[in-house]
Amino acid sequence: MILSRFAYTPYGIFGRLILPGFECFTVEREWKNNEEGKSCIPEGWYIYQPSFYHEGKYQTYEILVPDRTDIKIHKANRAKELQGCIGLGMRLGTINGEWAVMNSGVAFRKFMVAMAGRVNGVIRIERYLEL
């Protein structure tokens, strides 16, 4: 799985999540020195594993980052709705004048279908550089 970031804005960091058979947009909070619950994930390679969010109600995947906990991939449209996690969307747009990802619920359901049967794996988080 690859998360390729392409826009660093006052409204958050936007990227594309790419895995076999599925792609979507992502939104994350801005970089704040890897601060728990406030910062995006540093660029690099990480292990992901199955997990739950929203008080254990929904299955998802957690990204294991040193010195951080509870970094999940889940539904969210805007960076301010996240606490260091990654929100998914099918397209880019705006909500009340803020940049956002749209159709987050649809994107999350399609992501979980694409991830069916996967237990642990590796995600690469990178800055997209156009050559």
JOBELGI-V38992 format. One record per residue. N is the residue number from 0. RES is the residue in one small letter. PHI is phi in degrees with one decimal (999 if undefined). Layout:
n | res | phi
N | RES | PHI
N | RES | PHI
//
This chain:
n | res | phi
0 | m | 999
1 | i | -128.6
2 | l | -113.3
3 | s | -107.9
4 | r | -81.1
5 | f | -127.3
6 | a | -141.3
7 | y | -111.4
8 | t | -127.8
9 | p | -65.2
10 | y | -98.1
11 | g | 126.4
12 | i | -105.4
13 | f | -117.1
14 | g | -156.3
15 | r | -125.3
16 | l | -99.4
17 | i | -126.6
18 | l | -146.9
19 | p | -53.8
20 | g | 83.3
21 | f | -158.1
22 | e | -142.8
23 | c | -154.0
24 | f | -88.8
25 | t | -129.6
26 | v | -133.5
27 | e | -141.5
28 | r | -72.1
29 | e | -70.3
30 | w | -72.7
31 | k | -136.2
32 | n | 54.2
33 | n | 61.8
34 | e | -68.8
35 | e | -53.0
36 | g | 75.4
37 | k | -131.1
38 | s | -115.6
39 | c | -69.5
40 | i | -81.3
41 | p | -61.7
42 | e | -61.4
43 | g | 152.2
44 | w | -108.1
45 | y | -139.7
46 | i | -88.3
47 | y | -117.8
48 | q | -148.7
49 | p | -60.1
50 | s | -159.2
51 | f | -133.8
52 | y | -137.7
53 | h | 53.8
54 | e | 56.5
55 | g | 78.5
56 | k | -79.7
57 | y | -125.1
58 | q | -78.1
59 | t | -157.8
60 | y | -127.4
61 | e | -110.5
62 | i | -100.8
63 | l | -89.4
64 | v | -120.6
65 | p | -54.4
66 | d | 65.9
67 | r | -136.5
68 | t | -136.9
69 | d | 55.8
70 | i | -92.9
71 | k | -111.7
72 | i | -102.8
73 | h | -157.2
74 | k | -72.7
75 | a | -173.9
76 | n | -100.7
77 | r | -125.4
78 | a | -58.0
79 | k | -67.5
80 | e | -87.2
81 | l | -111.5
82 | q | -126.4
83 | g | 92.4
84 | c | -92.4
85 | i | -119.9
86 | g | -97.5
87 | l | -111.8
88 | g | -153.1
89 | m | -84.4
90 | r | -153.0
91 | l | -95.7
92 | g | -171.0
93 | t | -133.0
94 | i | -131.1
95 | n | 50.1
96 | g | 80.3
97 | e | -100.8
98 | w | -60.8
99 | a | -155.9
100 | v | -101.1
101 | m | -114.3
102 | n | 56.9
103 | s | -62.9
104 | g | -60.8
105 | v | -62.5
106 | a | -60.7
107 | f | -64.9
108 | r | -61.1
109 | k | -66.6
110 | f | -60.2
111 | m | -64.4
112 | v | -64.1
113 | a | -64.3
114 | m | -89.4
115 | a | -50.8
116 | g | 88.0
117 | r | -85.4
118 | v | -105.3
119 | n | -111.2
120 | g | -165.2
121 | v | -124.2
122 | i | -118.5
123 | r | -105.6
124 | i | -108.9
125 | e | -139.3
126 | r | -92.8
127 | y | -71.8
128 | l | -121.5
129 | e | -84.2
130 | l | -96.4
//
